[in-house]
Every structure is written in structure tokens, then in C-alpha cells.
Amino acid sequence: MSDLPPFFQVHSGLDREGPGCPADVAWALGQVDLLAKARVCDAGCGPGADTVTLAELMPEARIDAVDKFAHFVDEAQQRVRRFGPRVQVRQGDMAALGAPYDLIWCAGALYFLGVTEGLLTWRTALAPGGTIVFSEPCLPDGPVSPAVRDFWAEYPQATDLAGIESRVTAAGFEVIATRQIVGAPWEAYYTPMQAKIDVLRAQADPALTEVLDECQREIDLWRAASDQVAYALLVVRPKG
Ligand SMILES: C[S@@+](CC[C@H](N)C(=O)[O-])C[C@H]1O[C@@H](n2cnc3c(N)ncnc32)[C@H](O)[C@@H]1O
């Protein structure tokens, strides 16, 4: 039996805690003119998959990663140790980022603050000319199928891309570039989780079974609409 709480029995040892892949990070960095020694923050870093990619793609950058859960911080710290002191992971609240950053990267976590509210908050954490890249649930343009509605039922604030862009604009930011995250980056998130569920299921007590059932339901809902369930990745900057 594991000492971990049921949630972390499932959500431990996974590469990442949301959809995404190294190509998304590379694409975003290609949209931004960053100095080699840029100061970067991975806000809501989870187990640090994107922190590692940022560190690999920006070998001279100074990178701070922040997550509120000690368990994820521990996992991310182990993964970035090979980069030495230029990459630091700490437990903290991404609503209170400290130093000015040239780039704030935030995969699948800004919705905890709200897009407009989070961007307003991070305005003072950005260095002059700084950029924020974040991913956010994104409904398809036009009619939304019941399967997609079911998937996003617990996030009724989800909108299409135009709706996300208007939340960005409301914070006084402009959108530089966007990209859809659909298909393979979700597979990269859910395939290892499915394997974990399958292993844990045999010896699960009632509390763990409840968490496994919730995760399985999420995966099944995604499979029912996997070509339409998307995040948008947005590169944004303060206007003016
Ligand atoms: C969906 S996960 C994404 C994790 C990671 N970015 C990835 O793509 O693998 C969201 C993360 O945001 C973190 N988080 C939520 N609210 C936070 C806050 N106020 N401050 C710091 N981290 C937070 C959670 O602990 C979780 O690790």
C-alpha cells in the first residue's frame, strides 16, 4: 500500500499533468525574440515536463518553476537537477510571482486564476518587453457537440478562441500568435495515466477506486471527442 493520498497515487510519476508536448514549447519560443540569458518562469509547472524542455531549448536561460503542490515540486526538482542552479523549482503560489521575467510560460494552469485576472496579476511580474505564453481550454468554432460539452462540463467558462482572445484583450494584452493543442499532446497526457489506472485498479481501496473512476471517466469523455477537445496555446504581450 502506498502512503500517498489517492490523488497522488494516480498523479505521480507521470510525465506531465496536462496536454502538451515539446513541439508546443519550441513553437512558442519561435514566436518570441528572447535574449539567450532570458529570465523565464514556468508557472504551475506540475512535474516539470515543460521546465525540462524550456531548459533544453534555452541553455543559458535562468528558469524558475513554481507549483503549489510539494509532491509535484519534488518530482520537477529531480528532473531539472542535471541543469544545475540556473533552473530552480519552488513550492509557491503562481498568483504571487516575484522577479521580473522575460517569459512566463503557463501550460494548463492559468484557468486557476482566470485568464483576465491572471494576466492582470502577472503584468507586474513581466520585464519590459516580456511575453506570456499560456494554454487554455478552447471550444471549437461554431456548434459544440454534446460530447465536447460533456468533456468541459466542469469548466463552464470555456469559450472558443475568439472568447479567449477577448479575455486577453480585457487585461490590456495583445495576442501575438495562437496554436491549437489537439490529438497527440492529449494522448501524451492520458496514455500514461491510463496505464497507471490499469495497474492500480487491482489493489485499490474504496478511496483510491473513487479517484481511479474519476480519472477513467475523464479519459473516456476525451476519447469520445478526441478530435475536438482542444487547448489553445496563446502568445501574448501587454499592449503599448
Ligand atoms: C493541469 S496541471 C498542469 C501542470 C504542468 N504545467 C503540465 O503541463 O504538466 C496544473 C498545475 O497548476 C498547479 N497550480 C494550480 N494553482 C496553482 C497556484 N495558485 N500556484 C501554483 N501552482 C498552481 C497545480 O498544482 C498543477 O500542477
The ligand as a Gaussian input file, in Angstrom:
#p B3LYP/6-31G(d) Opt

LIG

0 1
 C       -3.188000      20.876000     -15.225000
 S       -1.743000      20.973000     -14.233000
 C       -0.506000      21.409000     -15.452000
 C        0.889000      21.140000     -14.949000
 C        2.017000      21.406000     -15.944000
 N        2.037000      22.761000     -16.424000
 C        1.939000      20.450000     -17.114000
 O        1.539000      20.848000     -18.198000
 O        2.264000      19.281000     -16.904000
 C       -1.974000      22.492000     -13.353000
 C       -0.901000      22.756000     -12.309000
 O       -1.112000      24.047000     -11.734000
 C       -0.788000      23.958000     -10.358000
 N       -1.443000      25.090000      -9.673000
 C       -2.777000      25.359000      -9.565000
 N       -2.974000      26.509000      -8.897000
 C       -1.744000      26.994000      -8.579000
 C       -1.282000      28.151000      -7.895000
 N       -2.143000      29.072000      -7.402000
 N        0.040000      28.340000      -7.759000
 C        0.926000      27.416000      -8.250000
 N        0.545000      26.296000      -8.910000
 C       -0.762000      26.073000      -9.072000
 C       -1.288000      22.584000      -9.942000
 O       -0.681000      22.142000      -8.766000
 C       -0.894000      21.764000     -11.171000
 O        0.406000      21.220000     -11.043000

